[in-house]
Amino acid sequence: MQSVYYNRMRNLPVVLLVALAVPCVRAQQSQSPPMRTSIIESHEGLTVGVDPWTTSSRYREKFKKVTPFSGGVVAIRVSFRNNTDESIKVDLSRIRLTVILGEDENRQELTPLGADDVADAVLFKSPKDPTARRNPLPIPVGKSRGGRDKNWTEFRDDCQNAAVPSSVIAAHGSLEGLVYFDIRGEVDLLQTAHFYVPNLVTMSTNQPLSYFDIDMNRSGSNN
């Protein structure tokens, strides 16, 4: 005997078919957009992605005239996506870029630069010494230097506007922006660098999350 299979969907009214499709569309719209990043790592419901901007063309969208890259400062776009039910706080000042210097493989931790520091480093043309100021201590901020004119202020504002805008990643939300490091134009250092994100805690319970230690030389995939 020949078996006969019926397509139940064929006999459903058009109105019902549309009604069934609407929840699917809404579900797709509620999902977070794909993370624009090149290297991704996830755990405990949090995804962190990093994308180093290593060519001058990457900066044109965010900077009108001068760019951090022109002064030896590299910007790393960091993306956070929180898939948990509560907000997560990240201490942006504790982020580190670990680089390896010289044949003796000397590891140094670079601290992120604030907008003022980027403007000083780029516009005041610090010496091009890749080993200068490479220590685990934060670079002092708030020191006034001469020559901070209108151009300095405009560039500082561009850096601030492009930076990570908040330290709180909302529940089921995302956050992204630039983090700056002075590598004195030594882009090759990024090939063996690690991007370190510690001090992550949940907002309601103050529960710590595991740190992220992202290998910058590892190829990632977009989610």
VEXDREN-2710 file (C-alpha; in Angstrom, 1 decimal):
% VEXDREN-2710
k/r/px/py/pz
1/MET/0.0/0.0/0.0
2/GLN/1.3/3.4/-0.9
3/SER/1.7/5.8/2.0
4/VAL/0.2/9.3/1.7
5/TYR/1.5/12.3/3.6
6/TYR/-0.5/15.4/4.1
7/ASN/0.9/18.9/4.5
8/ARG/-1.2/20.3/7.4
9/MET/0.0/23.9/6.8
10/ARG/-1.5/23.8/3.3
11/ASN/-5.1/23.9/4.6
12/LEU/-4.6/26.6/7.3
13/PRO/-6.3/30.0/6.6
14/VAL/-4.0/32.8/5.4
15/VAL/-4.8/34.9/8.5
16/LEU/-3.6/32.1/10.8
17/LEU/-0.4/31.7/8.9
18/VAL/0.4/35.4/9.3
19/ALA/-0.4/35.1/13.0
20/LEU/2.0/32.3/13.4
21/ALA/4.8/34.2/11.5
22/VAL/4.5/37.4/13.6
23/PRO/6.1/35.9/16.8
24/CYS/9.0/34.6/14.8
25/VAL/9.7/38.1/13.4
26/ARG/9.4/39.7/16.8
27/ALA/11.8/37.1/18.2
28/GLN/14.4/38.0/15.5
29/GLN/14.0/41.7/16.1
30/SER/14.6/41.3/19.9
31/GLN/17.9/39.5/19.5
32/SER/21.1/41.6/20.0
33/PRO/22.8/42.6/16.8
34/PRO/26.0/40.8/15.8
35/MET/29.1/42.0/17.5
36/ARG/31.4/43.9/15.2
37/THR/34.6/42.4/16.3
38/SER/37.4/40.1/15.2
39/ILE/38.3/38.2/18.4
40/ILE/35.5/37.0/20.7
41/GLU/35.5/35.2/24.1
42/SER/32.5/34.2/26.2
43/HIS/31.8/32.8/29.6
44/GLU/29.2/33.2/32.4
45/GLY/26.8/34.9/30.1
46/LEU/29.1/37.7/29.1
47/THR/30.8/38.0/25.7
48/VAL/33.8/40.3/25.2
49/GLY/35.1/41.1/21.7
50/VAL/38.2/43.0/20.7
51/ASP/39.1/44.6/17.3
52/PRO/42.4/46.4/17.1
53/TRP/42.5/49.4/14.7
54/THR/45.8/49.0/13.1
55/THR/45.3/51.0/9.9
56/SER/44.7/54.8/9.6
57/SER/41.5/54.2/7.5
58/ARG/39.8/52.6/10.5
59/TYR/39.8/56.0/12.4
60/ARG/38.2/58.2/9.7
61/GLU/34.6/57.6/11.0
62/LYS/35.4/58.7/14.5
63/PHE/38.0/61.4/14.1
64/LYS/37.7/64.6/12.1
65/LYS/41.3/65.7/11.6
66/VAL/44.0/64.2/13.9
67/THR/43.8/60.5/14.9
68/PRO/45.4/58.6/17.8
69/PHE/47.1/56.3/15.3
70/SER/49.0/59.2/13.7
71/GLY/50.7/59.7/17.1
72/GLY/51.6/56.1/17.8
73/VAL/48.5/55.4/19.9
74/VAL/46.4/52.3/19.0
75/ALA/42.7/52.2/19.6
76/ILE/41.1/48.8/20.3
77/ARG/37.4/48.6/19.9
78/VAL/35.9/46.6/22.8
79/SER/32.5/45.1/22.6
80/PHE/30.6/43.8/25.6
81/ARG/27.4/41.7/25.3
82/ASN/25.5/40.7/28.5
83/ASN/23.2/37.7/28.0
84/THR/22.3/37.5/31.7
85/ASP/19.3/38.8/33.6
86/GLU/21.2/41.4/35.6
87/SER/23.6/44.3/34.8
88/ILE/27.3/43.8/35.0
89/LYS/29.9/46.4/35.9
90/VAL/33.4/46.5/34.4
91/ASP/36.2/48.6/35.9
92/LEU/37.5/50.1/32.6
93/SER/40.6/51.6/34.4
94/ARG/41.8/48.1/35.2
95/ILE/41.9/46.9/31.6
96/ARG/45.4/46.0/30.5
97/LEU/47.3/45.3/27.3
98/THR/50.1/42.8/27.9
99/VAL/52.9/43.1/25.4
100/ILE/56.2/41.3/24.9
101/LEU/59.3/43.4/24.4
102/GLY/62.7/42.4/23.0
103/GLU/64.4/39.1/22.5
104/ASP/64.3/38.4/26.2
105/GLU/60.5/38.4/26.0
106/ASN/60.1/41.0/28.7
107/ARG/56.3/41.2/29.5
108/GLN/54.9/44.6/30.2
109/GLU/51.4/45.7/31.1
110/LEU/50.2/48.8/29.4
111/THR/47.4/50.9/31.1
112/PRO/44.6/52.4/29.0
113/LEU/44.9/56.1/28.2
114/GLY/42.2/58.6/29.0
115/ALA/41.1/61.1/26.4
116/ASP/43.4/63.8/27.9
117/ASP/46.4/61.4/27.8
118/VAL/45.8/60.5/24.2
119/ALA/45.6/64.2/23.2
120/ASP/48.9/64.9/25.0
121/ALA/50.7/61.8/23.6
122/VAL/49.6/62.6/20.0
123/LEU/49.8/66.4/19.9
124/PHE/52.9/66.9/22.0
125/LYS/54.8/64.2/20.2
126/SER/56.4/62.0/22.9
127/PRO/59.7/60.4/22.0
128/LYS/59.2/57.3/19.8
129/ASP/60.7/54.8/22.3
130/PRO/58.6/51.6/22.4
131/THR/59.9/50.8/25.9
132/ALA/59.0/54.1/27.5
133/ARG/56.4/54.2/30.2
134/ARG/55.8/50.5/29.9
135/ASN/55.1/49.6/33.5
136/PRO/52.1/48.0/35.4
137/LEU/51.3/51.3/37.1
138/PRO/48.6/53.6/35.7
139/ILE/49.8/56.6/33.9
140/PRO/49.0/59.7/36.0
141/VAL/46.1/61.8/34.6
142/GLY/45.0/65.3/35.2
143/LYS/48.4/66.9/34.8
144/SER/48.1/70.2/33.0
145/ARG/50.5/70.8/30.1
146/GLY/51.2/73.9/28.1
147/GLY/49.8/74.2/24.6
148/ARG/46.3/72.8/25.2
149/ASP/44.6/75.0/22.7
150/LYS/41.4/74.6/20.7
151/ASN/42.8/71.9/18.5
152/TRP/43.8/69.9/21.6
153/THR/40.3/70.3/23.0
154/GLU/38.6/69.2/19.8
155/PHE/40.8/66.1/19.5
156/ARG/40.3/65.3/23.2
157/ASP/36.6/65.5/22.7
158/ASP/36.8/63.2/19.7
159/CYS/38.7/60.6/21.8
160/GLN/36.2/60.9/24.6
161/ASN/33.2/60.5/22.3
162/ALA/34.6/57.4/20.7
163/ALA/35.6/55.7/24.0
164/VAL/33.5/53.1/25.9
165/PRO/30.7/55.3/27.1
166/SER/29.8/53.5/30.4
167/SER/31.1/51.0/32.9
168/VAL/27.7/49.2/33.2
169/ILE/26.5/46.6/30.7
170/ALA/22.7/46.4/31.1
171/ALA/21.0/43.0/31.4
172/HIS/20.6/41.6/27.9
173/GLY/22.3/44.6/26.5
174/SER/25.5/45.5/24.7
175/LEU/28.2/48.2/25.0
176/GLU/31.1/49.1/22.8
177/GLY/33.7/51.8/22.4
178/LEU/37.4/52.4/22.0
179/VAL/40.2/51.8/24.5
180/TYR/43.5/53.5/23.8
181/PHE/47.1/52.3/24.4
182/ASP/50.3/54.1/23.6
183/ILE/52.5/51.6/21.8
184/ARG/54.6/54.2/20.1
185/GLY/53.5/53.0/16.7
186/GLU/54.9/49.5/17.2
187/VAL/51.9/47.7/15.8
188/ASP/53.8/44.4/15.6
189/LEU/53.5/44.3/19.4
190/LEU/49.9/43.4/19.0
191/GLN/50.7/40.0/17.4
192/THR/51.8/38.6/20.7
193/ALA/49.7/40.8/23.0
194/HIS/46.9/39.8/25.4
195/PHE/43.9/41.9/26.3
196/TYR/43.1/41.5/29.9
197/VAL/39.7/42.5/31.5
198/PRO/39.5/41.9/35.3
199/ASN/37.1/43.3/37.9
200/LEU/33.8/42.2/36.5
201/VAL/30.9/42.1/39.0
202/THR/27.2/41.8/38.9
203/MET/25.4/45.0/40.0
204/SER/22.7/43.5/42.3
205/THR/24.7/40.9/44.2
206/ASN/28.3/42.2/43.7
207/GLN/29.2/38.7/42.6
208/PRO/32.6/38.6/40.8
209/LEU/32.9/37.1/37.3
210/SER/36.0/35.4/35.9
211/TYR/38.4/37.6/34.1
212/PHE/39.0/37.7/30.4
213/ASP/42.5/37.1/29.0
214/ILE/42.1/37.4/25.2
215/ASP/45.0/36.4/22.9
216/MET/45.2/39.1/20.3
217/ASN/46.9/36.7/17.9
218/ARG/43.9/34.3/17.9
219/SER/41.5/34.5/15.0
220/GLY/37.9/34.8/16.1
221/SER/34.5/34.5/14.6
222/ASN/31.5/36.8/14.7
223/ASN/28.4/35.8/16.7
END
